[in-house]
Amino acid sequence: MRAILLYSLIASSLLLNESVSAFQRVQKQGTVWAGLRPDGPVRINGSEFTEEIDSSTFERKDYIKRPTDKEPILFYTHHRSIVVTVGHKRQTVLINDYEATKSSKVVAVDLGTRQARQIDLAARKMYWRNVAPDRRLWIVPDAYAFSPDDSHVLITMQLTDISARTPEEAVEAKRTYRQWWYVVDSSNGQVKHEYRTSELPKAWWKR
């Protein structure tokens, strides 16, 4: 039991997960993010977010009400937890959807069409091809910010867990992790630029 606890503490100290947990309100790259919950509204960039839970299906329904909206708009449904922000033009909601214990996805919702698109797939594929990290690492996409015109989104690949039998294996696997960044098109997820560094330029959306 002591050995298991020791390994758990060592493995946990190796992780670099900076994802925003539900119920927090934080800033990442100058962008305000908040986790939604059903017991109260959250305000971001002049917009009010609320969440309801269907008691029969336990489905979570998320709404946004902007200054120009007469009624809240249903923009997303899910079953676990999400963290959200809204674009500068208040036309797009960006979501980090923690769909499973060790899985997440980045979704952009066009509030005009109510269409939700997963926009991390191309970046995820590029990362695994170019970095080739150890398969014992659990690495998930994590959105950080919109560009000033909301046309691009900044995504990083975040290490969340290591499936290793010993601390030594965890250390070995961890050496293959790189926290690279991707600038993707907010409408379709096409990768515009890959930053192979942990340090980003201030105007990351420009090349």
Long-range contacts (C-beta under 8 A, 24 or more apart in sequence): 6-167, 7-166, 7-167, 7-170, 10-167, 10-170, 11-161, 11-162, 11-164, 11-167, 11-170, 14-162, 14-170, 14-171, 14-174, 15-159, 15-160, 15-161, 15-162, 16-158, 16-159, 16-177, 16-179, 17-158, 17-159, 17-160, 18-142, 18-158, 19-83, 19-96, 19-98, 19-104, 19-140, 19-142, 19-158, 19-160, 20-83, 20-96, 21-81, 21-83, 22-81, 22-82, 22-83, 22-98, 24-83, 28-144, 28-145, 29-144, 29-145, 29-154, 29-200, 29-204, 30-145, 31-85, 31-144, 31-145, 31-146, 32-85, 33-83, 33-84, 33-85, 33-96, 34-83, 34-84, 34-85, 35-81, 35-82, 35-83, 35-84, 36-60, 36-62, 36-81, 36-82, 36-83, 36-84, 44-84, 44-85, 44-86, 45-85, 45-86, 45-87, 45-88, 45-90, 46-90, 47-86, 47-90, 48-72, 49-84, 64-93, 64-111, 66-90, 66-111, 73-111, 73-114, 74-114, 75-109, 75-111, 75-114, 75-116, 76-107, 76-109, 76-116, 85-145, 85-146, 87-146, 87-150, 87-186, 88-146, 88-148, 88-149, 88-150, 89-149, 89-150, 91-150, 92-146, 92-150, 92-186, 94-143, 94-146, 94-153, 94-186, 95-143, 96-142, 96-143, 102-138, 102-140, 102-160, 102-161, 103-140, 104-140, 104-141, 104-142, 105-141, 106-141, 106-142, 106-143, 106-153, 106-155, 108-153, 108-186, 108-187, 110-187, 117-187, 117-188, 117-189, 118-189, 119-153, 119-155, 119-184, 119-185, 119-186, 119-187, 119-188, 119-189, 120-155, 120-184, 120-189, 121-189, 122-184, 122-189, 122-190, 122-191, 123-155, 123-157, 123-182, 123-184, 123-189, 123-191, 123-194, 124-157, 126-182, 126-191, 126-194, 127-157, 127-180, 127-182, 130-180, 130-194, 130-196, 131-157, 131-176, 131-177, 131-178, 131-180, 132-176, 133-173, 133-176, 133-177, 133-178, 134-172, 134-173, 134-174, 134-176, 134-177, 136-162, 136-163, 136-164, 136-169, 136-170, 136-173, 137-161, 137-162, 137-163, 137-173, 137-174, 137-176, 137-177, 138-162, 138-163, 139-177, 146-186, 147-183, 147-186, 147-204, 147-205, 148-205, 150-186, 151-185, 151-186, 151-187, 152-183, 152-184, 152-185, 152-186, 152-192, 152-205, 153-183, 153-184, 153-185, 153-186, 154-181, 154-182, 154-183, 154-200, 154-204, 154-205, 155-181, 155-182, 155-183, 155-184, 156-180, 156-181, 156-182, 157-182
